[in-house]
Amino acid sequence: MKEIVILSAKHYENPDSSNYGDCILINTGTELFIYDCGSKRHAEEVISYMNKNGFKKAKLILSHNDSDHFDGIPMLIANEKIDSIRTVLLLKYVDDILERIDDKRRTRESVKKAILETYDNIATLSGCNLEDIYELDDALSSEISIVGPDKEYMLDTVAKRLDGREGNTVDGETAVNATSVQVSVKISSHTLLLCGDCSFPAIEDKVCNYDIVQLPHHGKPKQAESIFDKKSGQINTVYIVSDNTGGSNGGSDDLDTTGHRVFNTKNSENIVINSLFFSSHSTHTGRTLGI
């Protein structure tokens, strides 16, 4: 693994004028993977990075439907920079979702229509080289794997959202956020968990296996505090917050980071995680990897 780059809006012309969203580049040295691309401005940075590093195409992982994770993707596609897009393709699971809704008034066609309306950004990608995370091998490379969400959790959550009789939230997040695609990345002797905007229960069973964690939903305090508590014995964990607004869409302004090693793109330039990152910040794997 060469490096992981978490894009910051700090050096943009008007960094506080817009929510630029998430965009994370995973450079293995031979392949480039993109985890979300939340704005055209981020897409411009991605294209510049690809040109500089000799990548003609990249593979994209879309964590979920929300605009601040999606809005740069059409530009990347238009510039022929994307080889494939891996995400959750819910139209493949209409029958499973309908069964879970358990409402005789609902039909297969009505559920399909609701999916297309609720997951509208993903619907616009029809015709691209789309890959469903559950139909292919979890491993994208020797260093990168899809590790969540659990399929049953995803189906139950989506069914609740489309049903609507029990509200739109699951585990403190919208259903769309809660089921964000999670990615594991190995870099040197360390492991990073990318979470998108997922709920804490969606990662509760795995978060202790990582010594670098992207705090979900741009550092949303409720989710972060649950992670801090779960990993209280793992004092060497490094936390990454991909945020540029601080107060919206989860937001990190109210997050108490006391006693935790948190790097936030709101307060810095791009965060680059490579071998130098670990030596310069004296990061140790500690109990996480049993070393």
N, C-alpha and C positions, 0 to 999 in steps of 0.2 A: 504494500500500500504506500503510495507516494504521499498523498495528503487528502485531508478533508477540509473544505472551505465553506464556512457558514457566512453567507453574504450579509453585509451590513449596509444600511442606507446612510451611514454617518458621513460618507464623502460625497453623497449626491448633492446636487445644487440646492434643493429644498428638502432636506431630510425630514423635517417635521410637517410638511405640507400634505402628506398622503400616507396611507397605510401600504407600505410596499410588500408586506407579507413575508413568507418564508421562501428560501431557496438555498439548498445545500448541495455542494458539488463533492462527489466522491471519485477521486482520481487514483486508480489502481496502478498507474504507470503505463498500462497498455489499453485500458478502457476508461471511459468517463460515464458515471452514473449521476443523474440529477434527481434529487429528492425534493419535489415541489418546485414551483416557480410562480410566485404570487403577484408579479407585476411585469409590465413591459420593460420597466427600467432594469429590473433584475435580469430579464431575458437579454437585454443588451450587454450586460456584464457577462452573462454566460457565453454569448457568442464571441465576445472579446477574449475570454479565457480559452475557449476552444481553438480559436485562431492562433493564439499565442502558444498553445501547448500541442498543436498539431492534430487536433481531433476533428474529423469531418462529421462524425455522427456520435450521438450519445444515447444511452438508454435512460428512460425516465420512469420514476416511480411516483405516482400521485397518491398522496396519503388520503385525501378525501375531496369532496366536491366544492368546498367553500372557495370563494373568489380570491381570498388572500393567499391561497395555495395554488391557484389555477391560472390566474389572469395573464401570466407571461407565456404560458404554453402555446397558445395560438401563434405567437410571433416566432417561437422556436420551430414550430411545424411549418409555417410559411417560408422560413429560411432554410428548410430541409435539413435541420440539425438533429431531428429525432429519428432514431432507428425503430424504437418500440416503446410502448407505454404500458406499464403494469400497474393495475389497480383492482378494485373489486367491481366486477361486472354483474350487477344485480339482475339483469334480465335473464341470466342463466339460472336464476333461483326463484322464478316467479311462483312455481308450484309449491316450493318449500315455504315461501313467505305466506302465500294464501292459506296454507294449512295451519300456520301458526296464528294468523289473524282470527280464524275460527268464527267467521261471520257469514252466514248463508246468503246475505245480501250482496256480498262482494264476489266479483267474477275475476277470472284470470285476466281479462282485458282491462278491467278497472284497476287491478293491481299494477299491471304493466304501464298503464297511463300514469298512475301515481308515481312510479319509479322515475319515468322520464321527466316528470314535472319537478319532483323533489331533487333529483340528481341531474339537474339540467345542464351543468357544465360538462359533466362526463358524457351526457347524451350527445353533445356537439362533436365529440371525438369519433363518432361512428364513421367508419371508412379508414381510420388510421390503423396502424398495426397494434391493436389492443390485445393485451394478455391478462387473463384473470389469475389472481394470485393463488387461487385454490386448485387450478387445473394444471399448473406447472410445478416443477421442482422448486422447493423453497430457496435453494441456493442459486443466486444470480452469478456468482463467481466463487472462488475459493475463500474469499474474504467478506462477501456480502450475502446476507440471507434475509428473506422475509420471515418474521417471527410472530406476526399477529396482524389482525385480531383473530382470536379463536373463531372458527366458522360458526359454531352453535351460538356463541355470543353475538356475532354479527347478524345472523338470521333472526334471532329473538329481538334484537334491538331494532332492526329495520322493520320488522313486523309491527312492533309497538308504535313506531313512528307513522307508518302508513295506516295503521288502524285508527289512531287518533283518539280513541275513547279514554285512554289513560294519560293523555298529555304528550308532550314532545321531548321530554328530557329523560335521560337514563344515566344514573350514577353521577348526577350533577353536571352533565353536559347534554347538548343536543344529541339526538341519535346520530346525526351525520358526523359530528365531532367524535363521539364516543368510540366509533368503529374505525378510526384512522388506521391506515396501514403502518405497521411498525417494522423497522429495519435494523438488523444487527450488522455492525461493521467492525472487522478486526483491523487494528493498526498497531504494528509492533507487538508487544505483549499485552496490549490493552484492548478493551472492547467497548464500543459505543452503541447506545440504544437510541435510535431516532423514533420519536413518538407522535409527531404531528400534533393534533389537538385531542388525543385520546383521553378517555376517562382513566382514573387511577385503577379501578378494578380490572380494566383490560390489560394492565401490565403488572398488577400486584404480584403475580406468581413468578415473574421473571426479572423484575427490576434489580434484585440483589445480585444477579449474575453479571452486572456491568459496573465498570469503574468510571465510565463517562456516560452521562444521561442528559439527553435533551429534555428539559422540563416541558411537559405538555402545555398546549394552549398559550404559548408565548409567556410562560412563567406565571400562569394563573395561580394565585396564592393557595387556594383550596387544594388543588392537585399537588402542587409542590410540597406543601406541608405534610401531606400524606406520604409522599416519597421520602422526605427527610426523616420522618418518624420510622418508616419501614427500614431505612438504611442507617439508622442511628449508630450502629456499631461499626459502620464502614466509613471511618473518618477521612479517608483519602479520596473519596469519590469527587470527581469534577463534574459540575453541572453547567450545561450550556442553555442560554435563553436566546431564542431567535425572535427578536422584538424590535420594533422601531417606534411604536407609539407610546408604550408605557402604560396607557390607561384604557385602551379599547381592545375588544376581541380577546378577553382574558387579561392581558396586561401584567406588567411586572413592577409598576411603581409602588404598589402596596405589598410587595413581596419582601419579607424579612429574611435576608440572607446571612444574618449573623451566625458565625460558626461554620459556615459552609463556603466552599470554593466555587463561586458562580461567575461565569463569564457571559456578559450580556452584550449583544450587538447594538443595543440602544446607546451604549456608552463607549463603544470602541469601533475601530475599523473592522474589516473582515476578520473573523476568527479562523486561523489556520492551525489545524491539528496535524502535526507530523512528529518525527522523532525529536526535533528541536523543541517542540512544545513541551514535551514531557521533561526534558532536562532543564529547560528554563524555568518551569513552574514546579520543579521538584515533585512531580507526581509519582506516587507509588501505588502498585496494585493492591497491596495490603490483603485483607481477608477476602476481597472479592474473588480473586483467582486462586486463593489458597497459597500464595507465595509469601 
